[in-house]
Amino acid sequence: MTATARPTAQPATEPTATEPAATEPAATRPTATEPAATRPTATEPAATRPTAAQPPVTVLAVIPARGGSKGVPAKNLAPVAGVPLVSRAVRACLGARPVTHVVVSTDDAGIAAAARTAGAEAVRRPAEIAGDTATSEAAVLHAMDAFEATHGRPADVVLLVQCTSPFLTSAEVAETAERVTSGAADTAFTAAPTHGFLWRDTVEEGATGVNHDKAHRPRRQDREPEYLETGAVYAMDATAFRTHGHRFFGRTALVVTDPARVLEIDDPHDLARARAIAPLLESPGTPATPGFADIDAVVLDFDGTQTDDRVHLDAEGREFVSAHRGDGLGIAALRRAGLPVLILSTEQNAVVAARARKLKVPVLHGIDRKDRALKEWCDAEGIDPQRVLYAGNDVNDLPCFHLVGWPVAVSSAHDSVRAAARAVTVTPGGSGAIREIAAWLLGPELDTPES
């Protein structure tokens, strides 16, 4: 685990024949050239966002995920709606604005690999705290130590996030963290309201009411709700958590969640139920492709997405690629509609920079961790990652797929990328796929890849 410098998006200027690609500074957060006022922003006011003079609060989300589950073998890798449980938890954390780092604590190499693919760091949990009797608190404390040793600073707030809650949302993670980061509470947790009558059965007394008098049965609307701990997310002041060693201390706040989404996977029946209800909870009536109202920004991979993934070389080793004019038309239309557009590429290449200048869109290239750069750009622009459309074609795009709400694969993408996508274009990369995406968002005037 290493901390990387934050790249800056290049401003869009007209190309010159001799300008090199490596022109952007590497130590500041990415910014976009589109004015923030042209699109809706998240509820956090810009004046409260961290600045260089005010270091951001470090919020560490720890996801304990052992490999030795007995109730459901390999439970934490079990897919729900096609996504492993551990990846679902990572994605929920990455999409929560207050969270700065996500760590999966595991003793299993397969879970560690899935966590890294989803965009988290993986901490190998020692055997002495990986058995059936190990506590989640022990895993969190160990992950905090590993994080501090790697990053050279402690966490300010730590979250315990359970991947056995498959329908956890980024909004729930964010709200739970904010109860502590704001100073409103020392600890916080997610809970679902209930009006249920609880009973206890004993040999001596038979059935007795726990939260009610059995001789008086008020109507539901006459009763105040009680709250059931969901087990999905807990937030704690990190320093005080080290002192107390458990997840509840000081002032505790609860974050009310939708009871319909509360499900903990402990046995095979729970897993089957989660898989059955996932389409109802996650995509009721969801269209196959997004519309303009669903998206606040469009982020595009370059090679294989805006090109056909081939590189032409001349005798002197200079590289050439082919781009589709229809894609340029589509990108221009997206910009006119007020949608921020960003090009995000692993390659540090003059061709990428020149194409971005031609299209008048910002570019982040030469990026090792595309998902981290994307999250930082979203934070800087005040854009919810769940309202971002990301288009890609190969496995290095998968971490970004797990972060955004609309991962889109071009039809020529790798099989694993198409499988992970929420939507797939009919058009291959480099043949007008971006224009096709623009047609989804802007209507039939752009519904044909060819001009």
C-alpha positions in Angstrom: 0.0 0.0 0.0 1.5 3.3 -1.0 0.2 6.8 -1.2 0.3 8.4 -4.7 0.5 12.0 -5.8 -2.7 13.5 -7.0 -2.7 14.4 -10.7 -4.2 17.5 -12.3 -6.4 17.5 -15.4 -4.8 19.3 -18.3 -6.7 22.3 -19.5 -8.1 22.1 -23.0 -6.1 24.3 -25.4 -5.6 24.2 -29.1 -2.9 21.6 -30.1 0.5 22.4 -31.3 2.7 20.0 -33.3 5.6 20.0 -30.9 4.0 20.2 -27.5 5.0 17.1 -25.4 2.5 15.0 -23.5 3.9 15.3 -20.0 2.8 18.8 -19.2 0.6 18.6 -16.2 1.9 19.0 -12.6 1.6 15.8 -10.5 1.1 17.1 -6.9 -2.3 18.7 -6.9 -5.9 17.4 -7.1 -7.5 17.1 -10.5 -9.8 19.9 -11.6 -12.1 20.2 -14.6 -12.4 23.1 -16.9 -16.2 23.0 -16.9 -17.7 25.5 -14.5 -19.2 23.8 -11.4 -22.4 25.8 -11.7 -23.5 24.2 -14.9 -24.4 20.9 -13.2 -26.0 19.8 -9.9 -23.5 19.3 -7.1 -23.6 17.2 -4.0 -25.1 18.6 -0.9 -21.8 19.4 0.7 -21.2 23.2 0.2 -18.0 24.1 -1.6 -16.8 26.3 1.2 -16.6 23.4 3.6 -14.5 21.1 1.3 -10.9 20.5 2.4 -8.3 22.9 0.9 -4.6 22.8 0.8 -4.5 24.9 4.0 -7.0 22.6 5.7 -6.0 19.0 5.4 -8.9 16.7 4.9 -10.0 14.4 7.7 -8.7 10.9 7.2 -11.6 8.5 7.2 -10.5 4.9 7.0 -13.2 2.3 6.0 -12.1 -1.2 7.2 -14.0 -4.2 5.7 -13.2 -7.5 7.6 -13.5 -10.4 5.2 -12.2 -13.8 6.4 -11.8 -16.6 4.0 -12.9 -19.4 6.3 -16.7 -18.9 6.5 -18.4 -22.1 7.5 -22.1 -21.2 7.1 -21.6 -20.2 3.4 -18.2 -21.4 2.0 -16.3 -18.6 0.3 -19.1 -16.3 1.4 -17.3 -13.0 0.9 -16.6 -13.9 -2.7 -20.2 -15.0 -3.4 -21.7 -12.8 -6.1 -25.0 -11.0 -5.7 -26.3 -9.4 -9.0 -23.0 -10.5 -10.5 -20.7 -8.7 -8.0 -18.8 -10.4 -5.1 -20.0 -9.4 -1.6 -16.6 -7.9 -0.8 -16.6 -5.9 -4.0 -20.0 -4.6 -3.3 -18.9 -3.3 0.1 -15.8 -1.7 -1.4 -17.9 0.0 -4.0 -20.3 1.4 -1.4 -17.3 2.8 0.6 -15.5 4.3 -2.5 -18.7 6.1 -3.4 -19.1 7.7 0.0 -17.6 11.2 -0.1 -16.2 11.4 3.4 -14.2 8.1 3.0 -10.6 8.7 2.0 -9.2 5.2 2.2 -10.7 1.7 2.0 -8.9 -1.4 3.4 -10.0 -5.0 3.3 -8.7 -7.1 6.2 -8.4 -10.7 5.1 -6.5 -14.0 5.4 -7.5 -15.1 2.0 -5.5 -14.4 -1.2 -8.6 -14.6 -3.4 -10.5 -12.0 -1.3 -7.4 -9.8 -1.3 -7.2 -9.9 -5.1 -10.9 -9.1 -5.4 -10.5 -6.2 -3.0 -7.7 -4.7 -5.0 -9.6 -5.2 -8.3 -12.5 -3.3 -6.7 -10.2 -0.4 -5.7 -9.4 -1.1 -2.1 -6.1 -1.8 -0.3 -5.7 -5.3 1.2 -4.2 -6.0 4.6 -3.2 -9.5 5.4 -4.7 -10.5 8.7 -2.6 -12.6 11.0 -3.8 -16.1 11.8 -4.2 -15.3 15.5 -7.0 -12.8 14.7 -8.5 -14.7 11.7 -10.2 -17.6 13.5 -13.8 -18.3 14.3 -13.5 -16.6 17.7 -11.7 -13.4 16.4 -13.6 -10.2 16.9 -14.2 -7.5 14.2 -12.7 -5.0 16.6 -9.4 -6.9 16.5 -9.4 -6.8 12.7 -10.1 -3.1 12.7 -7.3 -2.3 15.2 -4.8 -4.3 13.2 -5.9 -2.6 9.9 -5.5 0.8 11.6 -1.9 -0.1 12.6 -1.1 -1.3 9.1 -2.6 1.8 7.5 -0.6 4.1 9.8 2.6 2.2 9.1 2.1 2.4 5.4 0.8 5.9 5.0 2.7 7.6 7.8 -0.3 9.1 9.5 -3.2 7.8 11.7 -6.8 7.7 10.7 -9.1 10.3 12.3 -12.3 8.4 11.9 -12.5 4.6 11.3 -15.5 2.7 9.9 -16.3 -0.9 10.3 -18.2 -2.1 7.2 -19.6 -5.6 6.9 -19.7 -7.1 3.4 -22.4 -9.5 4.6 -24.9 -6.6 4.1 -25.2 -6.7 0.3 -27.6 -3.8 -0.1 -25.6 -1.2 1.8 -25.5 2.2 -0.1 -22.8 4.8 -0.4 -25.3 7.3 1.1 -25.6 5.2 4.3 -21.8 4.9 4.6 -21.4 8.7 4.1 -24.1 9.6 6.6 -22.7 7.3 9.2 -19.2 8.7 8.8 -20.5 12.3 8.8 -22.1 11.8 12.2 -18.6 11.5 13.7 -16.6 13.7 11.4 -19.0 16.6 12.1 -18.5 16.2 15.9 -22.2 15.3 16.4 -21.3 12.0 17.9 -18.3 9.8 19.0 -19.8 6.7 17.4 -22.6 6.0 14.9 -24.2 3.0 13.3 -27.0 2.1 10.8 -30.3 1.0 12.2 -33.7 0.1 10.7 -37.0 1.3 12.4 -39.3 -1.4 13.7 -42.7 -1.5 15.3 -42.5 -5.2 16.1 -43.6 -6.7 19.3 -40.7 -8.7 20.9 -41.3 -11.7 23.2 -39.1 -13.8 25.4 -40.0 -17.4 26.2 -38.9 -19.0 29.5 -39.8 -22.3 31.2 -40.8 -20.5 34.4 -43.0 -17.7 33.0 -43.8 -18.8 29.5 -44.0 -16.0 26.8 -43.6 -12.5 28.2 -43.4 -9.2 26.3 -40.0 -7.6 26.0 -40.9 -4.2 24.6 -44.6 -4.1 25.5 -47.1 -5.0 28.1 -49.0 -8.0 26.8 -52.2 -6.7 28.5 -52.1 -3.5 26.4 -51.7 -3.7 22.6 -51.6 -0.2 21.1 -52.0 0.4 17.3 -48.9 0.7 15.2 -49.5 4.4 14.6 -49.7 5.0 18.3 -46.3 3.5 19.0 -42.9 5.2 18.7 -40.6 3.2 16.5 -37.7 1.3 18.0 -34.5 0.6 16.0 -32.9 -2.6 15.0 -29.1 -2.6 14.5 -28.4 -3.6 10.9 -24.8 -4.6 11.4 -23.8 -2.9 8.1 -21.8 0.2 9.1 -20.2 1.5 12.3 -18.2 4.8 12.6 -15.9 5.6 15.5 -13.5 8.4 16.5 -10.3 6.5 15.8 -8.3 7.7 18.9 -11.2 6.9 21.3 -11.7 3.5 19.6 -8.1 2.6 20.4 -8.7 3.7 24.0 -12.0 1.8 24.5 -11.4 -1.2 22.2 -15.0 -1.5 21.2 -17.4 0.1 18.8 -19.7 2.0 21.1 -18.6 4.7 23.5 -19.3 8.3 24.3 -22.3 9.8 22.4 -23.7 7.4 19.9 -25.9 8.4 16.9 -27.9 6.1 14.7 -28.5 6.5 11.0 -31.9 5.3 9.9 -32.0 3.0 6.9 -34.7 1.5 4.7 -35.9 -1.7 6.4 -36.5 -3.2 3.0 -32.8 -3.2 2.3 -31.7 -4.8 5.5 -30.4 -8.3 5.1 -27.4 -10.1 6.6 -26.0 -13.1 4.9 -25.2 -15.8 7.5 -26.4 -19.0 5.7 -27.2 -20.2 2.2 -30.9 -19.2 2.5 -29.9 -15.6 3.2 -27.7 -15.7 0.1 -30.4 -17.1 -2.1 -32.8 -14.5 -0.8 -30.3 -11.7 -1.5 -29.9 -12.9 -5.1 -33.7 -13.2 -5.6 -34.5 -9.6 -4.3 -31.5 -7.8 -5.8 -33.3 -7.0 -9.1 -36.2 -5.5 -7.1 -34.0 -3.4 -4.9 -31.3 -2.3 -7.3 -33.0 -1.8 -10.7 -36.8 -1.6 -10.5 -37.7 -0.5 -14.0 -34.2 0.6 -14.7 -33.7 1.2 -18.4 -30.9 -0.7 -20.2 -29.1 2.6 -21.0 -29.0 5.8 -19.0 -30.7 9.1 -19.9 -29.6 12.7 -19.4 -31.4 12.9 -16.0 -29.3 9.9 -14.7 -25.8 11.4 -15.4 -23.9 14.3 -14.0 -20.5 13.6 -15.8 -19.0 11.5 -18.5 -15.5 10.0 -18.1 -13.9 8.2 -21.0 -11.0 5.9 -21.3 -8.9 6.5 -24.4 -7.2 3.5 -26.0 -9.7 0.9 -27.2 -12.6 3.1 -26.3 -12.0 6.2 -28.4 -9.7 4.2 -30.7 -9.8 0.6 -32.1 -6.9 -0.2 -29.7 -4.4 -0.6 -32.5 -1.2 1.5 -32.7 0.5 2.3 -36.0 4.3 3.0 -36.0 6.4 4.7 -38.6 10.1 3.9 -39.3 11.2 6.2 -36.5 9.0 4.7 -33.9 6.4 7.4 -33.8 2.9 6.3 -32.8 -0.3 7.0 -34.7 -3.9 6.0 -33.8 -7.3 6.5 -35.5 -10.1 8.4 -33.9 -13.8 8.6 -35.1 -15.1 12.0 -36.0 -18.5 11.0 -34.8 -17.1 10.6 -31.3 -15.8 14.2 -31.5 -19.3 15.3 -32.5 -20.8 13.4 -29.6 -18.4 14.9 -27.1 -19.0 18.4 -28.3 -22.7 17.8 -27.9 -22.3 16.6 -24.3 -20.2 19.7 -23.5 -22.9 22.0 -25.0 -25.5 20.2 -22.9 -23.5 21.2 -19.7 -22.1 17.7 -18.9 -18.5 17.7 -17.7 -16.4 15.3 -19.8 -13.0 13.9 -18.7 -10.6 11.7 -20.5 -8.8 9.3 -18.2 -5.9 7.2 -19.5 -3.2 5.0 -18.2 -0.9 5.9 -21.0 1.3 9.0 -20.8 1.1 9.8 -24.5 1.3 12.9 -26.7 -1.5 11.5 -28.8 -3.9 11.4 -25.8 -3.1 15.0 -24.9 -3.4 16.2 -28.5 -6.8 14.5 -28.9 -8.0 16.1 -25.6 -6.9 19.5 -26.7 -8.7 19.0 -30.0 -11.9 18.1 -28.2 -11.5 20.9 -25.6 -11.9 18.5 -22.7 -9.6 18.0 -19.6 -7.4 14.9 -19.5 -5.7 12.9 -16.8 -3.1 10.5 -18.4 -0.1 8.6 -17.2 -2.3 7.4 -14.3 -1.4 4.3 -12.4 -4.5 4.2 -10.2 -7.4 5.4 -12.4 -10.0 4.8 -9.8 -8.2 6.9 -7.2 -7.7 9.7 -9.8 -11.4 9.5 -10.7 -12.6 9.7 -7.1 -10.4 12.7 -6.4 -11.7 14.4 -9.6 -15.3 13.7 -8.5 -14.5 15.1 -5.0 -13.0 18.3 -6.5 -15.9 18.8 -8.8 -18.6 18.0 -6.3 -19.9 15.1 -8.3 -21.4 12.0 -6.8 -19.5 9.0 -8.4 -22.9 7.1 -8.6 -24.0 9.7 -11.1 -20.9 9.3 -13.4 -20.9 7.4 -16.6 -17.5 5.8 -17.2 -16.8 4.1 -20.6 -13.9 1.6 -20.9 -12.7 -1.5 -22.7 -10.1 -3.4 -20.7 -9.4 -4.8 -17.2 -7.6 -1.7 -16.0 -11.0 0.0 -16.2 -12.6 -2.4 -13.8 -11.7 -0.5 -10.6 -13.5 2.6 -12.1 -16.4 0.4 -13.0 -16.8 -0.6 -9.4 -16.8 3.1 -8.3 -19.3 4.7 -10.7 -23.1 4.3 -11.0 -23.0 3.7 -14.8 -20.1 1.6 -16.0 -20.3 1.2 -19.7 -18.3 -1.1 -22.0 -17.8 -0.7 -25.7 -18.8 -3.7 -27.7 -15.2 -4.6 -28.5 -14.3 -4.7 -24.8 -12.7 -7.6 -23.0 -15.2 -10.3 -21.9 -14.7 -9.6 -18.2 -15.3 -5.9 -18.8 -18.6 -6.4 -20.7 -19.7 -8.8 -17.9 -19.1 -6.1 -15.3 -20.8 -3.3 -17.3 -24.2 -2.0 -16.6 -24.6 -1.1 -20.3 -22.7 -2.2 -23.5 -22.6 -0.2 -26.7 -23.5 -1.8 -30.0 -20.6 0.1 -31.6 -17.0 -1.0 -31.1 -14.4 1.3 -29.7 -12.9 3.7 -32.2 -15.9 3.3 -34.5 -18.3 5.8 -32.9 -19.1 4.2 -29.6 -18.9 7.6 -27.8 -21.3 9.1 -30.2 -23.7 6.2 -29.4 -23.4 7.0 -25.7 -24.1 10.6 -26.4 -27.3 9.5 -28.2 -28.4 7.6 -25.1 -28.1 10.9 -23.1 -29.2 13.5 -25.6 -31.8 11.9 -27.8 -32.3 10.6 -31.4 -30.4 13.3 -33.2 -27.3 11.4 -32.2 -28.7 7.9 -32.4 -26.6 6.8 -35.5 -22.8 6.2 -35.0 -22.1 7.2 -38.6 -22.5 10.8 -39.8 
